[in-house]
Amino acid sequence: MKQAGSLIATVFILVFSALNLNSCGRSAETVSCFPDTQINVLLNLNLPAYQSLQNVGGWIYVNEQSPGTRGLIVVRTTTGFKVYDRNAPHLCPDSNTTLTVTDNIKITCAKDGAEWILYTGEPTQIAQVPPKTYQSNYNAGSNVLTIYN
């Protein structure tokens, strides 16, 4: 009887291990294969390139100054700014996992159709985690937004 219990436990462990080999694994915020990059981006919102961030609801892609893994999505909200990494948080990176803004209200993943609310990052379809976010600090006097992690 002891051997049967040991055999069942061994089979259970092997099956569970095999299932985990096919996934990237997850942390609280992203899959474990999500690239970890340091960022420190300064945006002078007085410049024409950032004009859409002057108003609540405005958003832009940021692709300069080594921003995130595939660039950033910066959104002006009623309470400040939200900054998202453009790499899908729930999938291991490949050529189809770059997030895009659709219809000025949602963020979408071309690979699997996952969607998030642009202004909050709340998942609405497929993904169970929000896009990876970065911290920001807005200096209203100089109109400069600093993005960092």
C-alpha positions as CSV (number, residue, x, y, z in Angstrom):
1,M,0.0,0.0,0.0
2,K,2.9,2.3,0.8
3,Q,4.3,1.7,-2.7
4,A,1.0,2.6,-4.3
5,G,0.9,5.9,-2.5
6,S,4.4,6.7,-3.5
7,L,3.7,5.8,-7.1
8,I,0.7,8.0,-7.2
9,A,2.6,10.9,-5.7
10,T,5.4,10.4,-8.2
11,V,3.0,10.3,-11.2
12,F,1.3,13.4,-9.8
13,I,4.6,15.3,-9.6
14,L,5.6,14.2,-13.1
15,V,2.3,15.3,-14.6
16,F,2.4,18.6,-12.8
17,S,6.0,19.3,-13.9
18,A,5.2,18.5,-17.5
19,L,2.3,20.9,-17.5
20,N,4.5,23.7,-16.2
21,L,7.1,23.1,-18.9
22,N,4.7,24.5,-21.5
23,S,4.1,27.8,-19.8
24,C,6.3,30.7,-18.9
25,G,5.1,30.8,-15.3
26,R,3.7,33.9,-13.7
27,S,4.6,36.4,-11.1
28,A,2.0,38.7,-9.6
29,E,2.4,41.2,-12.5
30,T,3.8,39.4,-15.5
31,V,4.9,36.0,-16.9
32,S,8.3,35.0,-15.7
33,C,9.8,35.4,-19.2
34,F,8.8,39.1,-19.3
35,P,12.0,41.1,-19.9
36,D,13.2,43.1,-17.0
37,T,14.5,46.4,-18.1
38,Q,15.5,49.6,-16.3
39,I,14.0,52.8,-17.6
40,N,14.4,56.5,-16.9
41,V,12.6,58.6,-19.4
42,L,12.0,62.4,-19.3
43,L,9.2,63.9,-21.4
44,N,9.0,67.6,-21.8
45,L,5.3,68.0,-22.4
46,N,5.9,71.5,-23.9
47,L,7.2,69.8,-27.1
48,P,4.8,69.3,-30.0
49,A,5.4,65.5,-30.0
50,Y,3.7,65.3,-26.6
51,Q,0.8,67.6,-27.3
52,S,-1.9,65.0,-26.9
53,L,-0.8,64.5,-23.2
54,Q,-1.9,68.1,-22.4
55,N,-5.6,66.8,-22.1
56,V,-7.2,64.1,-20.1
57,G,-7.7,61.1,-22.3
58,G,-4.8,61.9,-24.5
59,W,-2.2,59.1,-25.0
60,I,1.1,58.5,-26.9
61,Y,3.6,55.8,-27.7
62,V,7.1,56.5,-26.5
63,N,9.9,54.7,-28.4
64,E,12.9,56.9,-27.5
65,Q,15.3,56.9,-24.5
66,S,15.3,53.1,-24.1
67,P,11.7,52.9,-22.9
68,G,10.6,49.5,-21.5
69,T,10.9,46.4,-23.6
70,R,8.9,47.5,-26.7
71,G,8.2,51.1,-25.9
72,L,5.6,52.7,-23.6
73,I,2.0,53.8,-23.8
74,V,1.6,57.0,-21.8
75,V,-2.0,58.1,-20.9
76,R,-3.2,61.3,-19.3
77,T,-5.9,60.4,-16.7
78,T,-8.0,62.5,-14.4
79,T,-5.6,61.8,-11.6
80,G,-2.3,62.1,-13.5
81,F,-0.6,59.7,-15.8
82,K,-0.6,55.9,-16.4
83,V,2.5,54.4,-18.1
84,Y,2.3,50.9,-19.6
85,D,5.0,48.7,-21.1
86,R,4.0,47.7,-24.7
87,N,4.9,44.1,-24.2
88,A,2.0,41.8,-23.4
89,P,2.2,40.9,-19.7
90,H,0.6,37.5,-20.0
91,L,2.6,36.0,-22.9
92,C,6.3,35.3,-23.5
93,P,7.6,37.9,-25.9
94,D,7.5,37.3,-29.7
95,S,6.9,39.4,-32.8
96,N,3.1,39.6,-32.2
97,T,3.0,40.5,-28.5
98,T,3.4,44.3,-28.8
99,L,0.4,46.1,-27.3
100,T,-1.4,48.8,-29.3
101,V,-4.1,51.3,-28.5
102,T,-7.4,50.6,-30.3
103,D,-10.2,53.1,-30.8
104,N,-8.6,55.4,-28.1
105,I,-10.3,53.4,-25.4
106,K,-8.5,50.0,-25.1
107,I,-5.1,48.4,-25.3
108,T,-5.0,45.2,-27.4
109,C,-2.7,42.3,-28.1
110,A,-2.6,41.1,-31.7
111,K,-1.4,37.6,-30.8
112,D,-4.4,36.5,-28.8
113,G,-6.9,39.4,-28.8
114,A,-6.4,40.2,-25.1
115,E,-7.8,43.6,-24.2
116,W,-7.4,46.1,-21.3
117,I,-9.1,49.4,-20.5
118,L,-6.7,52.2,-21.6
119,Y,-7.3,54.5,-18.7
120,T,-7.1,51.9,-15.9
121,G,-5.2,48.9,-17.3
122,E,-8.0,46.6,-16.1
123,P,-8.1,43.4,-18.2
124,T,-11.4,42.9,-20.1
125,Q,-10.7,39.9,-22.3
126,I,-8.4,36.8,-22.1
127,A,-5.5,38.2,-19.9
128,Q,-5.9,38.1,-16.1
129,V,-3.2,40.6,-15.3
130,P,-2.9,44.3,-16.3
131,P,-0.2,45.6,-18.5
132,K,3.1,46.2,-16.7
133,T,3.1,49.7,-15.4
134,Y,5.9,52.1,-14.5
135,Q,6.0,54.9,-12.0
136,S,5.9,58.5,-13.1
137,N,6.4,61.9,-11.5
138,Y,4.9,65.0,-13.1
139,N,6.3,68.4,-12.4
140,A,3.6,70.9,-13.3
141,G,5.9,73.9,-13.0
142,S,8.3,72.6,-15.7
143,N,5.6,70.5,-17.5
144,V,8.0,67.5,-17.4
145,L,7.0,63.9,-16.9
146,T,9.6,61.5,-15.5
147,I,9.0,57.8,-16.0
148,Y,11.1,55.3,-14.0
149,N,11.1,51.9,-12.3
